Amino acid sequence: MTEHLSTFLPELFNGFLINLWVAFLSVVIGLVFGLPLALIRDRLHWAEVPIRLSIRVMQAAPVYVIMFFLLNLLPAHVSILGWKIAATGLAALILSQAINMVAYMEENGLQALGHLHRGEIAQAVLFLPNVMRGFIVVVMSSGIGAAIGVSEAVGVTLRHAQRLPDLSDRVLLFLLVIAFFVSVFGTLNAILRRVMRRLAAAGRG
C-alpha cells in the first residue's frame, strides 16, 4: 500500500486539478450566460415567463443524463489552433455542469439586482460568496465524470482501487480520499461561512 501511494497521490492531485478546472469553466459559463438572462428578466417584463420557464427546465434536467447525451452528441475531437484534442468526455462533463450553473447564476443574479434596486448593498454583495458556493458544489459533483472516463479525482481513485489485491488496502485508499475531500471542502466551507458572517455584520453596521 505504501509503495502504491507514491504513484497514487500525484495522480489524485492531478485529478483534483481537473475537478477544479471543470468547476471554474462551468462557473464562468454560468456567469457569462446567467447574468445577462438575469438583467433581461429584470428589465423586460415580457421576458419574465420564457426565461423563468427556461431556468426551471435547466434546474430539472438531470446532470448525469445530460452528460451522457452530450457525450454522444459532441464530436470525437476538438480542434484548437490546428491541434486535435480528444476532449469529448471532459467537454461533456463541463457543459452538463454549466447548464445547471447558468440557472444558478441567473437566480442569484436576479436576487442581487433586486437588493440593488432597494439600496441593500450588503445583501447584493452576497452574490459573490454564492458564486463561491456554486463553485464548491460543482467541484464535488464533477466526480460523475468518472462514469465516462474523465480522469478526475474519483476516476483516479476507482482506477487505482482496482489494482489493489486486498480489500483492506482498497478501504484504506477510499478512507484516504474521503479524508482529503473532507479537509479541502471543510476548509473552503469554513472560509465561506466566515466571509458571509463578515458581510452580514457589515450590512447591519
N, C-alpha and C positions, 0 to 999 in steps of 0.2 A: 504493500500500500504506500509506504514512504517513497519508494522509487517511482511509483506511478504519479505521485503528486508533482514531481519535478517537471513532468510534461503536461499534466492536467491544469495546474494553476495558471501558467501563461496563456493556455487556450481559453480557460474560463474568463480571464481578464479581457482577452481579445473579443470573446463572445459577448461580454457585458458591454464593451465599447460599441458593438453592433446594436445592442438594445438601446443604448443612449443615442446613437445616430438615428435609429428608427424613430425614437421619440422626438428628437429635435426636428427632423424633417416633417413629421406628422403635425407637430405643433405649429411650425412655420406655415405649412399649407393651410392648417386650420385658421390661423390669423389672417393670411392673405385673402381667403375666401369668406371666412366667417364675419370679420369686422365690416367689410363692405355690405354684406347682407344685413347686418345689424343697423348700419347707417341708413340703408334704403328703407328698411322696415320702420325705422324711427321717423324718417322724413316723409315718406309717401304712404298715406293711409291705404291706398288701393293695393299696395303690395303686402299688407299685413297677412291676409289669408293665404295666398300662394306660398309665401316664404315660411309661414308657420307650419303649413302642411308639409312642405319640403323638409323642414327641420325634424318634424315628427317621424317622417319616413327614415331619415338618416339615423335617428336615435333608435328606431325599432329594428333596423336591419342588423341581423347577426353578423358580427365582425368575422367570425370563423367561416361562415358561408360565403361572405363577400370575398374573403381571401382566396378561397378555392375557386370561386368564379373568375376572379381576376387572373389567377394562375393559369387558367385555361384560355383566357381571352388575350392576355398580353403576348407580344412576340417573344420568341426564344432568346433573342439577343437585342440589346440596346446599343446603338452606335453613338458614341460621343467623340467628336473631333476625329472621326475616322477609325476609332478603336471600337471593336466589338466586345461588349461586356455581357456575360451571361448573368443577368441580374433579375430574371423574371421572378424568382421566389422572393427576393428582397423587395422588389418594386411592388409586388402584390401585397406583401406584409405592410409596407409603408402606406400604400393607398387605402388599404382596408382600415387601418387605424386613423388615417387622415379624414375619412368621411365622417367618423364619429367626432373628431376634433373640430371640424367645420361647424357642426351643430352645437358643440360645447362652447366654442368661442363666440358664436352668434348670440346665444342666450346670455352668456356672461357680459358680452359687449353691450347688448341691449339694456341689461340691468345697470351697467356703468353709465350709459348715456342718460338713463332715467335719473340717476343720482346727480349727474352733472346739471341736468335741467332744473333740479330742485336746489342746486347750490350745495349739495352734500359731497364735498370734495373728498373727504376722508373715506367715505363709503365707496365712491367711484374708484379710488386708488386700490381698493381691494381686488380689482380686476387683475392686478399684477400677481399677487400670490395665488389667485385662482388659475392663472396661466401655469404657474409652477406646479400646482396640484394636478392639472391636466397632464403635464409632462411626466410626473411621477406615475400616474395611472397608466400612461402608455408604456413606460419602461417596464412596469410589472406585467401588463397584458401582452407585450410583444413576445412573450415566451411561446405563444401559439405558433410562432414561425417555425418551431421545431417540427411541426407536423408536415411541413412542406420542404424540409431540408435546409432551412436557413441556419447557419452556424452561430446562432446567438447563444447566450449562456445556458439556457435549458437544453438546447440541442447538443451542445458540447458535453454537458453533464450526462445526458442519456447515452451518448455515443461512448463515453469513457466507462460508464457503468456496465455496459455490455461486455467490455473487455475484462472485467474483474471476475475471477472464478468463484470467489466466496461471497455468500450473501452478506456476511458481516462487513466485508470491505465495501460492498455496494451501499449498505445502510450508512456506514461512516462517511462515504462520499456525499450522499444526499444530505446528511446532517451538516457537513461542512458547507455545502452550498446554501442550505437554509440559513445557517448562521451568517454567511456572507450577505445574503439578501436582507436579513433582519437588521444587521448592523448598518448597512447602507441606507435602507429606507427608514429605519428608525432615526438615524441622524438627520436625514432630509426632512422627515415629518416634524422633528423637534425644532429644526431651524424655521420651518414654515409656520409652526404654531407661535414661535417667538415673534416672527415678523408680523403676523396677524394681530397678536396682542399689542405690539407697539403701535401699529396703525390704528387699532381701535382706541388705544389710550390717547393718541394724538387727535383723533376725531372728537373725543369727549373734552379734550383740553381746548 
